Amino acid sequence: MEATFYWFAWSLTVIAVFFIQRRKLKRDLLFILGVFMCTYDMLSWSQEGQFYFHVLILLILGTYLFISVKKSMFDYFWPFILSVGYAAVWMFLIVHPVWVNFPGISLVLPVIVGLLRMFIKDVGGQMGLWMLTNAGGSLFSFLIFALYQNEALIDTHVMLSLAIKGVFVLLLFHGVDQLKRLIRKKRKSISKGAAFV
C-alpha cells in the first residue's frame, strides 16, 4: 500500500511542479502533498490515533481548498451529502469484500470524480470536496463500526491512498480540459488568419 501511495504522491508532485500554471494552486497542492507524505505513517503504534490524525488533516486541508473560492450556499451541503454516500459504499465494501475484486470496480473512481466536477467548477474546490468527502465518509464509517467494536476494519492507509488517487484523477481531468482549451484557442487563431505555430 505504501508503494502505491508514494507513487501517486510523487506523480502528483511532478504534475504540480511542471504542469500547473496557477501559482496559488501549485503552492497549495505541493503543501498538501508534503503534509501527506510526511505524515503517512505517523502514529503507527496507535491505529485509532493515526486515523483521527489523518481525518483531521484531510478535514483541515479539504476545508481550506473548498472555501478558497466563493460558492453558493447550496454548494456547502455537498461535502455532507457525499460523505454519507461515501460511508455507505465504504461500509458495503468492507462488509462484502468480494465486490472489491469485481472487474469494473477500478472504473468507479474516475466516474465518481467526474461527478464531483459537475457540482464544483474550480479544480481547487473539487480537490477540497474530494478530501472532505473522504474524511467525512471515513469518519462516519469509523464511528458506526465503533458502535459494534469493529473500528479496526477502517484502514487509514487505504483512506489516504484513495484520497491521493482521487486528486490524481481530478488533475488528469483538469489537464484534459486545459488541453481542449488550448486546441480551441489555436483553432480560433488559425481561422482568423494567424500563422500556425
C-alpha positions in Angstrom: 0.0 0.0 0.0 2.9 2.4 0.8 4.4 2.0 -2.7 1.1 2.8 -4.4 0.6 5.9 -2.1 4.1 7.2 -2.7 3.9 6.5 -6.4 0.7 8.6 -6.8 2.1 11.3 -4.4 5.3 11.7 -6.4 3.4 11.7 -9.7 1.2 14.5 -8.4 4.3 16.4 -7.3 5.7 16.2 -10.8 2.4 17.3 -12.3 2.2 20.2 -9.8 5.7 21.4 -10.4 5.8 21.2 -14.2 2.2 21.4 -15.4 0.1 23.7 -13.1 0.4 27.3 -14.1 -1.6 28.9 -11.3 0.8 29.8 -8.6 -1.7 29.5 -5.7 -3.0 26.1 -6.7 0.6 24.8 -7.2 1.7 26.1 -3.8 -1.4 24.6 -2.1 -1.1 21.2 -3.8 2.6 20.9 -3.0 1.9 21.8 0.6 -0.8 19.2 0.9 1.3 16.5 -0.8 4.2 17.3 1.5 2.0 17.0 4.6 0.5 13.7 3.3 3.9 12.2 2.5 5.4 13.3 5.9 2.5 12.1 8.0 1.6 8.9 6.1 3.0 6.5 8.7 2.8 8.9 11.7 1.4 7.5 15.0 1.6 3.9 13.6 1.7 2.5 17.1 -1.9 3.7 17.7 -4.3 2.9 14.9 -7.1 5.0 16.4 -4.8 8.0 16.9 -3.5 7.6 13.4 -7.0 7.5 12.0 -8.2 10.6 13.8 -5.0 12.5 12.9 -5.3 11.8 9.2 -9.0 12.6 9.2 -8.2 15.9 10.9 -5.6 16.6 8.3 -8.0 15.8 5.5 -10.7 17.9 7.0 -8.4 20.9 7.5 -6.8 20.8 4.1 -10.0 19.9 2.3 -11.8 22.8 4.0 -9.0 25.2 3.1 -9.2 24.2 -0.6 -13.0 24.0 -0.7 -13.6 27.5 0.7 -10.8 29.2 -1.2 -13.3 30.2 -4.0 -16.7 31.8 -3.1 -19.6 29.4 -3.8 -23.4 29.4 -3.5 -24.9 28.4 -0.2 -26.2 25.1 -1.6 -22.6 24.0 -2.5 -21.7 23.9 1.1 -24.1 20.9 1.7 -22.3 18.7 -0.9 -19.5 17.6 1.5 -22.0 16.2 4.0 -24.3 14.6 1.4 -21.4 13.0 -0.4 -19.8 11.9 2.9 -22.9 9.9 3.8 -22.9 8.2 0.3 -19.1 7.5 0.6 -19.7 6.0 4.1 -22.4 3.7 2.7 -20.3 2.5 -0.1 -17.2 2.1 2.1 -19.1 0.0 4.7 -20.7 -2.1 2.0 -17.3 -2.9 0.5 -15.9 -3.7 4.0 -18.8 -6.0 4.9 -18.8 -7.6 1.4 -15.2 -7.5 0.3 -15.8 -9.8 -2.7 -17.1 -6.7 -4.7 -13.6 -5.1 -4.5 -12.4 -7.8 -6.9 -15.1 -7.1 -9.4 -13.5 -6.3 -12.8 -15.2 -2.9 -13.3 -14.6 -1.5 -9.8 -11.5 0.4 -10.9 -13.6 2.5 -13.2 -15.8 3.7 -10.3 -13.2 6.2 -9.1 -13.0 8.2 -12.3 -16.8 8.2 -12.6 -17.2 9.5 -9.1 -14.6 12.1 -9.5 -16.2 13.1 -12.8 -19.5 13.6 -11.0 -17.7 15.9 -8.5 -16.8 18.1 -11.4 -20.5 18.7 -12.1 -21.0 20.1 -8.6 -18.0 22.3 -8.3 -16.3 24.1 -11.2 -12.9 25.1 -9.9 -10.2 22.4 -9.6 -9.1 23.5 -6.1 -12.7 23.3 -4.8 -13.0 19.8 -6.5 -9.9 18.6 -4.6 -11.3 20.1 -1.4 -14.7 18.4 -1.9 -12.9 15.1 -2.6 -10.8 15.4 0.6 -13.8 16.4 2.7 -15.9 13.5 1.3 -13.1 11.1 2.1 -12.6 12.4 5.6 -16.3 12.6 6.4 -17.2 9.3 4.9 -14.3 7.5 6.7 -15.2 9.2 10.0 -18.9 8.2 9.6 -17.9 4.6 8.8 -15.4 4.5 11.7 -18.0 5.8 14.2 -20.6 3.3 13.0 -18.2 0.4 13.2 -17.1 1.6 16.6 -20.6 1.0 17.8 -20.1 -2.7 17.0 -16.5 -2.8 18.3 -15.2 -3.3 14.7 -13.4 0.0 14.2 -10.2 -1.8 13.3 -11.8 -2.6 9.9 -11.1 1.0 8.7 -7.6 1.3 7.3 -6.0 4.8 7.4 -3.6 4.0 4.6 -6.4 2.9 2.3 -8.2 6.1 3.0 -5.1 8.3 2.2 -4.3 6.3 -0.9 -7.9 6.8 -2.2 -7.7 10.5 -1.4 -4.4 10.8 -3.4 -5.8 8.7 -6.3 -8.9 10.9 -6.5 -6.7 14.1 -6.6 -4.6 12.4 -9.4 -7.7 11.7 -11.4 -9.0 15.3 -10.9 -5.7 16.7 -12.1 -5.9 14.4 -15.2 -9.3 15.7 -16.0 -8.1 19.3 -15.4 -5.2 18.6 -17.8 -7.5 17.3 -20.5 -9.7 20.5 -20.0 -6.6 22.7 -20.4 -5.5 20.8 -23.5 -9.0 21.2 -25.0 -9.0 24.9 -24.2 -5.6 25.4 -25.9 -6.7 23.5 -29.0 -9.8 25.6 -29.3 -7.7 28.8 -28.9 -5.3 27.6 -31.6 -8.2 26.8 -34.0 -9.8 30.1 -33.4 -6.5 32.0 -34.1 -5.9 29.9 -37.2 -9.4 30.6 -38.5 -8.7 34.4 -38.1 -5.7 34.1 -40.4 -2.9 33.8 -37.9 0.1 31.7 -38.7 0.1 28.1 -37.3 2.8 27.8 -34.7 
